[in-house]
């Protein structure tokens, strides 16, 4: 039998004759419970927001994007096509063409990007699922475009407005000075047939057109594109596929993952997660000062008992271990209650949507093993340090 652990359990779960000690111990336990609950809910809420935000990226950005290292465009030739067709693990790919453009509708103007996509695009990115008014690009409507919700609001343009076209301008390629502004731009008249809504940034930035229409506007050959967007069958094989593509395509192309395309966003998420963790860990540290106080008060209350233990041969080290165990047990007890309450709340939120961001959007939360491990590790480490600090007050002078 572990003698210090046995005594620690007796001290923790038996009421003290001094009611003040019982109140202080109760307050310390509640502090650990509340701190554990708060840390777990915050981490779970942030995990939910992370998954929620990344879901938007998964809709708009491909698993792999291939672009040219030299210039904004390149020729999609048979050798590149052969590499993609022969590469195992690629589920589908799409040719795209992006360019900055000037939009005009009914005397209102806006600067954004056109994104020309082929018929295979929706097999790579599910942007068609974000269209909430109208429809996605239709080959039967060659001049049709799908605009972002932000662009729609800025230009006050709806769908299937046959009276006024949405005019899109891009500068004509060439060198030298512009002598006649009227001849400086290529222009097409388009018909908005759909409006999509994803994120504020994407909604204000992109308008989707057919690849052929984009090439016509930019005066490009039919083989000229700005990127290839690739969907892979198994995410576990992505790194291998990227290595293979880099070797086969050579140094003229850049092959990037979704995370690399949004490196700033992922860095921001990780930084925010760390800052939140540190803030609530600080709250926990403050709460665990109550544990230190409770143990010190217990040491003073049990001073006569400690003298007896010392007289019958218990060492100072073993006496210190009694209160280290007591602090750990108190932390574990508070951890179990707080974590149990936290898990129950997260499960209730996921099922019954108790807390809402908007009328139709529940606050996203995720129950993950990593968050449970982080909370448990944090509480146990801080609880051990608190108990260690409190037990350091025990000396030979105190028990003699």
Secondary structure as UniProt FT lines:
FT   HELIX           3..13
FT   HELIX           19..60
FT   STRAND          64..68
FT   STRAND          74..75
FT   HELIX           78..86
FT   TURN            88..89
FT   STRAND          90..105
FT   TURN            106..107
FT   STRAND          108..117
FT   TURN            119..120
FT   HELIX           121..124
FT   HELIX           127..130
FT   STRAND          131..134
FT   TURN            139..140
FT   TURN            142..143
FT   STRAND          144..148
FT   HELIX           149..155
FT   STRAND          166..171
FT   HELIX           181..183
FT   STRAND          185..196
FT   HELIX           200..205
FT   STRAND          206..210
FT   HELIX           211..218
FT   TURN            222..223
FT   STRAND          224..225
FT   STRAND          227..232
FT   HELIX           235..237
FT   HELIX           238..249
FT   TURN            251..252
FT   STRAND          253..257
FT   HELIX           258..261
FT   HELIX           263..301
FT   HELIX           303..311
FT   TURN            312..313
FT   HELIX           316..352
FT   HELIX           369..391
FT   TURN            392..393
FT   HELIX           396..399
//
